Each structure stands twice: as structure tokens, then as C-alpha cells.
Amino acid sequence: MGVYGDIYLEKVGQDGIREGVMDISMGENSEEGCVQVDFSYFHPETDRMLEYRITDMQGDVVCEGTEKAHTEYLEITVPHPKLWWPRSHGEANLYHLQVTEKVGEAVLDTSTAFQPDKKQGGT
């Protein structure tokens, strides 16, 4: 699907995401993809909310949402993903995933996977 790269964590305050492990899959008809992220936290008992956003190389939002019920994992459906092709076989379409952990309006942590830079055509 093109989500590529390490996940970088920015620790904010005393709580936050300890680790995020991401997996991607493609539907049989290639009409939708799925990004799954399993999280572990420094304080698992916190009543948190996760906001997520996936953007393409141009910075356009592909999908976004909020998860309150199951914050130990996210399962995000990506409609009509542009595939990533190896060099000389097609375009290397990549996506940027950002997940923000909040309690109320307070941001506890932010986790990102692949941040495009201007040389690659991103924002």
C-alpha cells in the first residue's frame, strides 16, 4: 500500500505511547487497504482517545477519524490506495500516518510513520 518507514515517538508529559507496531494488508479486489497498528502504553489504565490521519505524498487527507473504544489497536480502512512499486516498475506512492493520543483535549503523545519531505514531492 505504500506506508513505509519507522514510527517515531515524541514523548509529551508523563503518559504516552510506549510502542506502536504497524501492519498493512490489501483487500482481494485491491479496492481498499487496511492499516493495523497495535499500541502499548506507559499507563494502560488511562481513559484515552486516538485521532488518526493518513495523507498522501501531496499532503491530501486520504482518511481520518477518532477511536475511543479500542485504543489498544487501530484498524484503518484506506479506500482506493495507490500502490507502491519498486524502482523502474512504477511510482513509489507513499503515505504518512499520524496518530495522536489524547485525554479530553490534552495531547499526551503523537506517533508518526513516514513523513514525506519536499524532495519527494510531499508538503
C-alpha positions as CSV (number, residue, x, y, z in Angstrom):
1,M,0.0,0.0,0.0
2,G,2.9,2.4,0.4
3,V,3.0,3.1,4.1
4,Y,6.7,2.9,4.7
5,G,9.2,3.8,7.4
6,D,10.0,3.8,11.0
7,I,7.5,5.0,13.6
8,Y,8.9,7.9,15.6
9,L,7.6,8.8,19.0
10,E,7.5,12.2,20.7
11,K,7.1,11.9,24.4
12,V,4.9,14.5,25.9
13,G,4.4,14.7,29.7
14,Q,4.3,11.6,31.9
15,D,2.0,9.4,29.8
16,G,2.1,8.3,26.2
17,I,2.6,5.6,23.7
18,R,5.3,3.1,24.6
19,E,5.3,1.3,21.2
20,G,3.3,1.2,18.0
21,V,3.6,-1.9,15.7
22,M,2.1,-1.4,12.2
23,D,1.0,-4.0,9.7
24,I,-0.7,-3.4,6.3
25,S,-2.8,-5.6,4.0
26,M,-4.7,-5.2,0.8
27,G,-8.2,-6.4,0.0
28,E,-8.6,-9.1,-2.6
29,N,-10.0,-6.7,-5.2
30,S,-7.4,-4.0,-4.4
31,E,-10.2,-1.5,-3.9
32,E,-9.2,-1.0,-0.2
33,G,-6.3,-1.4,2.1
34,C,-6.1,-1.9,5.8
35,V,-3.6,-0.4,8.2
36,Q,-3.4,-2.1,11.6
37,V,-1.5,-0.6,14.5
38,D,-1.1,-2.3,17.9
39,F,-0.2,0.1,20.7
40,S,1.3,-0.4,24.2
41,Y,1.2,2.5,26.7
42,F,3.2,3.7,29.7
43,H,0.0,3.8,31.7
44,P,-2.6,1.4,30.1
45,E,-5.3,2.4,32.5
46,T,-5.7,5.9,31.1
47,D,-9.1,6.7,29.5
48,R,-7.7,7.9,26.2
49,M,-8.8,8.7,22.7
50,L,-6.8,8.2,19.4
51,E,-7.1,10.6,16.5
52,Y,-5.6,9.4,13.2
53,R,-4.9,10.9,9.8
54,I,-3.4,9.3,6.7
55,T,-2.2,11.7,4.0
56,D,-0.7,11.1,0.6
57,M,2.6,12.4,-0.9
58,Q,0.9,15.7,-1.8
59,G,-0.4,16.2,1.8
60,D,-4.0,15.5,0.9
61,V,-6.0,13.7,3.5
62,V,-6.9,10.1,2.4
63,C,-8.7,9.2,5.6
64,E,-9.0,10.3,9.2
65,G,-11.0,9.5,12.3
66,T,-11.2,9.0,16.0
67,E,-11.2,5.8,18.1
68,K,-12.4,5.8,21.7
69,A,-13.5,2.2,22.4
70,H,-10.5,0.1,21.3
71,T,-7.3,2.2,21.8
72,E,-5.0,-0.8,22.2
73,Y,-5.2,-1.1,18.4
74,L,-6.3,0.8,15.3
75,E,-7.7,-0.8,12.2
76,I,-7.9,1.9,9.5
77,T,-9.5,1.2,6.1
78,V,-7.8,3.1,3.2
79,P,-10.1,3.5,0.2
80,H,-8.6,3.0,-3.3
81,P,-4.9,3.0,-2.2
82,K,-2.2,3.9,-4.7
83,L,0.2,1.0,-4.8
84,W,3.9,1.4,-4.2
85,W,6.1,0.0,-7.0
86,P,9.8,-0.9,-6.8
87,R,12.2,1.3,-8.7
88,S,11.7,1.1,-12.5
89,H,8.3,-0.7,-12.2
90,G,6.1,2.3,-11.4
91,E,5.5,5.1,-9.0
92,A,6.6,4.8,-5.3
93,N,3.4,6.1,-3.8
94,L,3.9,6.6,0.0
95,Y,1.5,7.6,2.8
96,H,2.0,9.5,6.1
97,L,0.2,8.2,9.2
98,Q,-0.1,10.3,12.2
99,V,-1.8,9.1,15.4
100,T,-2.4,11.5,18.4
101,E,-3.2,10.1,21.8
102,K,-5.5,12.5,23.9
103,V,-7.3,12.5,27.2
104,G,-10.0,15.1,26.8
105,E,-8.4,17.9,24.9
106,A,-4.9,17.3,26.3
107,V,-2.4,15.8,23.8
108,L,-0.4,13.0,25.5
109,D,1.6,11.7,22.6
110,T,1.9,11.7,18.8
111,S,3.2,8.8,16.7
112,T,4.0,9.2,13.0
113,A,5.1,6.8,10.2
114,F,6.8,8.2,7.2
115,Q,7.0,12.0,6.9
116,P,7.5,13.0,3.2
117,D,9.9,15.7,2.5
118,K,9.9,18.4,-0.3
119,K,12.4,16.5,-2.4
120,Q,10.0,13.6,-2.6
121,G,7.1,15.8,-3.6
122,G,5.4,16.0,-0.2
123,T,4.5,19.0,1.8
